[in-house]
Amino acid sequence: MPAAISIPQRLDRIVRAREGESGAAWLAALPSVTDEYLDRWELTAERVSEPGGRASLVVYVRRADGSPAALKVGLATPETAQEHAALAHWGGRGAVRLLDADTTPDHAVLLLERLHGDISLRSLPEAKAMLEAAGLLQRLWVAPAPGHPFDSVSEHVRALHGVLQTRRALPAVAAVDALPLVDEALETTAGLLASAPAPGPDQPDHPDHVLLHGDFHHGNVLAADRMPWLAIDPRPLVGERAWDLAWLARDRMETLLGSPGPEAAVRRRLHRLADSLEVDRARLRGWTLFRTVETGVRSLDAGDTGAAELWLEFASRL
């Protein structure tokens, strides 16, 4: 194994905690899988990105012609299964450029344009970061191709909605007095699903039937050479823009919660984002509530009470 290849501690810790024995087996195979793709794609490893991804190993490499790139060897999951398809569809417009890809039942391997992995939008003041993020989303929100492989927001949310209904009975939910929030999120989401826009075949460019990033926040936007900023790590879906914007609405939530009058600060954030991108305020608030509560309850189920309480506190300010 080349000396440059090592598994970052954060990746090792998170994969073992989330995946158990199967995660440990995946980690054990990761160095040899990485070596295989270094050879197959004629790449020279320079260094491993630290702390790197939460479910992937990223190695900065040189291609045979000497050009820089990044090799991403990720854990194959349903959420990331179509990452390569989304990047290919964007073709470098607003997102990191895909150079090559291969997937197996266990690994999702991508060769990507190299970005500045240690410089994200979180390095900018909030107002500037939000402005850059909004501009980037406008480039990413394009019509999907006919016959695309992406799930819809409605399909994705119905599955999550069912899981959240089950998890509302968790003792941990009652312990932190979160049941009213969970019930509100479930009721709100049912209404959003029932009233979701349903563009017909004669409206392929409908603004609420676009390819969504799915995990868009300041940490998933990196500095680049080709453009100032490019998005990474999509979990693509097709549907209404308010779903995508909901994750950006809760960015830097610790700062919002620590500000004087946090409810007013959260409301201003939502209104500014909705108005700047012509998204319905009520739908943005609803999807933000659901995504935040669902993440908080999932954290409770995983035993991460500290993170769960932060998510649920933010949800309570909505």
C-alpha positions as CSV (number, residue, x, y, z in Angstrom):
1,M,0.0,0.0,0.0
2,P,1.4,3.4,-0.9
3,A,2.5,5.4,2.1
4,A,0.2,8.3,1.1
5,I,-2.9,6.1,1.7
6,S,-4.3,6.1,5.2
7,I,-7.8,6.1,6.6
8,P,-8.7,9.4,8.4
9,Q,-9.7,9.0,12.0
10,R,-13.1,10.7,11.4
11,L,-14.0,8.4,8.6
12,D,-13.0,5.3,10.6
13,R,-15.0,6.5,13.6
14,I,-18.2,7.4,11.8
15,V,-18.4,4.4,9.5
16,R,-17.8,2.0,12.4
17,A,-20.5,3.7,14.5
18,R,-23.0,3.8,11.7
19,E,-22.4,0.5,9.9
20,G,-21.1,-1.8,12.6
21,E,-19.4,-5.0,11.4
22,S,-20.1,-4.3,7.8
23,G,-18.5,-0.8,8.1
24,A,-15.4,-2.4,9.7
25,A,-15.2,-4.8,6.7
26,W,-15.6,-1.9,4.3
27,L,-12.8,0.1,6.0
28,A,-10.5,-3.0,6.0
29,A,-10.9,-3.3,2.2
30,L,-10.6,0.4,1.5
31,P,-6.8,0.7,1.0
32,S,-6.8,-2.2,-1.5
33,V,-9.8,-0.8,-3.4
34,T,-8.1,2.6,-3.5
35,D,-4.9,1.0,-4.9
36,E,-7.0,-0.8,-7.5
37,Y,-8.4,2.4,-8.9
38,L,-5.1,4.3,-8.7
39,D,-3.7,1.6,-11.0
40,R,-6.8,1.3,-13.2
41,W,-7.0,5.0,-13.9
42,E,-3.2,5.6,-14.0
43,L,-3.2,7.9,-11.0
44,T,-0.4,9.0,-8.7
45,A,-1.5,9.6,-5.1
46,E,-0.2,12.8,-3.5
47,R,-2.0,12.9,-0.1
48,V,-5.2,11.9,1.6
49,S,-7.7,14.7,2.4
50,E,-7.9,15.3,6.1
51,P,-10.3,15.2,7.9
52,G,-12.0,14.2,4.7
53,G,-15.5,12.9,4.2
54,R,-17.8,11.2,6.6
55,A,-18.5,8.3,4.3
56,S,-15.7,8.4,1.8
57,L,-11.9,8.5,1.4
58,V,-10.7,11.4,-0.7
59,V,-7.2,11.2,-2.2
60,Y,-5.6,14.1,-4.1
61,V,-4.0,12.6,-7.2
62,R,-2.2,13.4,-10.4
63,R,-3.5,11.9,-13.7
64,A,-1.2,10.4,-16.3
65,D,-0.9,13.7,-18.1
66,G,0.1,15.4,-14.8
67,S,-3.2,17.2,-14.2
68,P,-4.5,17.4,-10.6
69,A,-7.7,15.5,-9.6
70,A,-9.4,13.9,-6.6
71,L,-10.2,10.3,-6.2
72,K,-13.3,9.7,-4.0
73,V,-13.9,6.2,-2.8
74,G,-17.2,6.2,-1.0
75,L,-19.5,3.8,0.9
76,A,-22.3,2.9,-1.5
77,T,-25.6,4.0,0.0
78,P,-29.1,4.6,-1.4
79,E,-28.7,8.4,-0.8
80,T,-25.5,8.7,-2.8
81,A,-26.2,6.0,-5.4
82,Q,-26.9,8.7,-8.1
83,E,-24.2,11.2,-7.1
84,H,-22.3,10.4,-10.3
85,A,-25.5,10.8,-12.4
86,A,-26.2,14.3,-11.0
87,L,-22.6,15.4,-11.5
88,A,-22.7,14.2,-15.1
89,H,-26.0,16.0,-15.8
90,W,-24.6,19.3,-14.4
91,G,-21.4,18.8,-16.4
92,G,-19.5,21.2,-14.2
93,R,-22.1,23.9,-14.1
94,G,-22.2,24.9,-10.5
95,A,-20.8,21.6,-9.3
96,V,-17.5,19.8,-9.2
97,R,-16.8,18.2,-12.6
98,L,-17.0,14.4,-12.9
99,L,-14.0,12.9,-14.8
100,D,-14.7,9.2,-14.4
101,A,-16.9,6.9,-12.2
102,D,-17.4,3.3,-11.3
103,T,-19.8,1.8,-8.8
104,T,-20.1,-1.6,-7.1
105,P,-22.5,-2.9,-4.4
106,D,-20.0,-1.7,-1.8
107,H,-18.1,1.2,-3.2
108,A,-18.9,4.3,-5.2
109,V,-15.7,5.5,-6.8
110,L,-15.5,8.9,-8.5
111,L,-12.6,10.7,-10.2
112,L,-13.3,14.4,-9.7
113,E,-11.9,17.8,-10.6
114,R,-9.7,18.9,-7.8
115,L,-11.0,21.7,-5.6
116,H,-9.6,23.5,-2.5
117,G,-11.0,21.1,0.1
118,D,-10.0,23.2,3.0
119,I,-11.9,26.3,1.9
120,S,-15.7,26.1,2.0
121,L,-18.3,28.8,2.1
122,R,-18.1,28.6,5.9
123,S,-14.9,30.7,5.5
124,L,-17.0,33.7,4.4
125,P,-19.1,36.0,6.5
126,E,-22.7,34.7,6.7
127,A,-24.2,37.4,4.4
128,K,-21.6,36.8,1.7
129,A,-21.8,33.1,2.0
130,M,-25.6,33.1,1.6
131,L,-25.3,35.3,-1.5
132,E,-22.8,33.0,-3.1
133,A,-24.9,29.9,-2.2
134,A,-28.1,31.4,-3.7
135,G,-26.3,32.1,-6.9
136,L,-24.9,28.6,-7.1
137,L,-28.3,27.0,-6.5
138,Q,-29.8,28.9,-9.4
139,R,-27.2,27.2,-11.7
140,L,-27.8,23.8,-10.2
141,W,-31.6,23.9,-10.4
142,V,-32.1,22.6,-14.0
143,A,-34.6,20.3,-15.6
144,P,-33.7,16.6,-15.3
145,A,-33.1,14.6,-18.5
146,P,-35.9,12.4,-19.8
147,G,-35.8,9.0,-18.3
148,H,-33.6,10.2,-15.4
149,P,-32.7,7.8,-12.5
150,F,-33.5,10.2,-9.6
151,D,-36.2,9.7,-7.0
152,S,-38.7,12.4,-6.4
153,V,-38.9,14.5,-3.3
154,S,-42.4,13.0,-2.7
155,E,-41.1,9.4,-2.9
156,H,-38.2,10.2,-0.6
157,V,-40.3,12.1,2.0
158,R,-43.1,9.5,2.2
159,A,-40.5,7.0,3.2
160,L,-39.0,9.3,5.8
161,H,-42.5,10.3,7.0
162,G,-43.3,6.7,7.8
163,V,-40.0,6.2,9.7
164,L,-40.6,9.4,11.7
165,Q,-44.1,8.2,12.6
166,T,-42.6,5.0,14.0
167,R,-39.8,6.9,15.9
168,R,-42.2,9.3,17.6
169,A,-42.8,6.4,20.1
170,L,-39.2,6.4,21.2
171,P,-38.7,7.0,24.9
172,A,-36.0,9.5,24.0
173,V,-38.6,11.6,22.2
174,A,-40.7,11.9,25.3
175,A,-37.6,12.4,27.5
176,V,-36.8,15.7,25.7
177,D,-40.4,16.8,25.3
178,A,-40.2,16.6,21.5
179,L,-43.5,14.9,20.8
180,P,-45.4,18.1,20.0
181,L,-42.6,19.1,17.5
182,V,-42.7,15.6,15.9
183,D,-46.5,15.7,15.6
184,E,-46.4,19.2,14.0
185,A,-43.7,18.1,11.6
186,L,-45.7,15.0,10.6
187,E,-48.9,17.1,10.1
188,T,-47.1,19.8,8.2
189,T,-45.4,17.3,5.9
190,A,-48.7,15.6,5.1
191,G,-50.1,18.9,4.0
192,L,-47.0,19.6,1.9
193,L,-47.2,16.3,0.2
194,A,-50.9,16.7,-0.5
195,S,-50.3,20.1,-2.1
196,A,-47.0,19.4,-3.9
197,P,-46.8,20.8,-7.4
198,A,-47.2,18.1,-10.0
199,P,-45.9,19.5,-13.3
200,G,-47.2,17.8,-16.4
201,P,-45.3,16.4,-19.4
202,D,-46.0,19.7,-21.2
203,Q,-44.0,21.6,-18.5
204,P,-40.5,20.1,-18.5
205,D,-39.0,23.3,-17.3
206,H,-41.4,23.9,-14.4
207,P,-39.5,25.6,-11.5
208,D,-40.8,23.0,-9.1
209,H,-39.6,20.0,-11.1
210,V,-35.9,20.5,-11.1
211,L,-32.8,18.5,-10.2
212,L,-32.0,19.2,-6.6
213,H,-28.6,18.9,-4.8
214,G,-30.3,17.3,-1.7
215,D,-27.6,18.2,0.8
216,F,-26.8,21.8,0.0
217,H,-25.1,23.8,2.8
218,H,-22.1,25.9,3.2
219,G,-19.8,23.0,4.0
220,N,-20.7,21.3,0.7
221,V,-19.5,24.3,-1.4
222,L,-15.8,24.5,-2.0
223,A,-13.4,27.1,-3.5
224,A,-12.2,26.2,-7.0
225,D,-10.0,27.5,-9.8
226,R,-12.4,27.2,-12.7
227,M,-15.1,29.1,-10.8
228,P,-15.0,30.8,-7.4
229,W,-17.2,28.2,-5.8
230,L,-18.5,24.7,-6.7
231,A,-20.9,22.3,-5.0
232,I,-19.9,18.8,-3.9
233,D,-21.5,15.7,-2.4
234,P,-25.0,15.8,-3.9
235,R,-27.8,13.5,-2.7
236,P,-29.9,14.2,-5.7
237,L,-33.7,14.2,-5.9
238,V,-36.1,15.8,-8.4
239,G,-38.8,18.1,-7.1
240,E,-39.5,21.5,-5.7
241,R,-36.8,24.0,-4.9
242,A,-38.0,24.6,-1.3
243,W,-36.8,21.1,-0.3
244,D,-33.2,22.0,-1.3
245,L,-33.4,25.5,0.3
246,A,-34.5,24.0,3.6
247,W,-31.0,22.7,4.4
248,L,-29.4,26.1,3.6
249,A,-32.0,27.7,5.9
250,R,-30.6,25.9,9.0
251,D,-26.9,26.6,8.1
252,R,-24.8,28.0,11.0
253,M,-27.8,27.3,13.3
254,E,-25.6,27.6,16.4
255,T,-25.0,31.3,15.6
256,L,-28.7,31.9,14.9
257,L,-29.7,30.2,18.2
258,G,-27.2,32.2,20.1
259,S,-28.3,35.6,18.8
260,P,-30.7,37.9,20.6
261,G,-34.2,37.0,19.7
262,P,-33.5,33.7,17.9
263,E,-37.1,33.3,16.7
264,A,-36.9,36.6,14.8
265,A,-33.4,35.7,13.5
266,V,-34.6,32.4,12.1
267,R,-37.7,34.0,10.6
268,R,-35.6,36.7,8.9
269,R,-33.3,34.0,7.5
270,L,-36.2,32.1,6.0
271,H,-37.9,35.1,4.5
272,R,-34.7,36.4,2.9
273,L,-33.9,33.0,1.3
274,A,-37.4,32.5,0.1
275,D,-37.7,35.9,-1.4
276,S,-34.3,36.0,-3.0
277,L,-35.0,32.7,-4.8
278,E,-38.7,33.1,-5.4
279,V,-39.7,30.2,-3.2
280,D,-43.0,30.1,-1.2
281,R,-42.3,31.1,2.4
282,A,-44.7,28.7,3.9
283,R,-43.4,25.7,2.0
284,L,-39.8,26.6,2.9
285,R,-40.8,26.8,6.6
286,G,-42.6,23.5,6.4
287,W,-39.8,21.6,4.7
288,T,-37.2,23.1,7.1
289,L,-39.3,22.0,10.0
290,F,-39.6,18.5,8.7
291,R,-36.0,18.0,7.8
292,T,-34.8,19.5,11.1
293,V,-37.1,17.4,13.3
294,E,-36.4,14.2,11.3
295,T,-32.7,14.7,11.7
296,G,-33.1,15.5,15.4
297,V,-35.2,12.4,16.1
298,R,-32.8,10.3,14.0
299,S,-30.0,11.6,16.2
300,L,-31.9,10.6,19.4
301,D,-32.4,7.1,18.0
302,A,-28.6,6.9,17.4
303,G,-27.9,8.0,21.0
304,D,-26.5,11.4,20.0
305,T,-28.5,13.5,22.5
306,G,-26.3,16.6,22.3
307,A,-26.8,16.9,18.5
308,A,-30.5,16.0,18.7
309,E,-31.2,18.7,21.2
310,L,-29.6,21.3,19.0
311,W,-31.6,20.2,16.0
312,L,-34.8,20.2,18.0
313,E,-34.2,23.6,19.5
314,F,-33.7,25.0,16.1
315,A,-37.0,23.4,15.0
316,S,-38.8,24.9,17.9
317,R,-37.7,28.4,16.7
318,L,-39.4,27.9,13.4
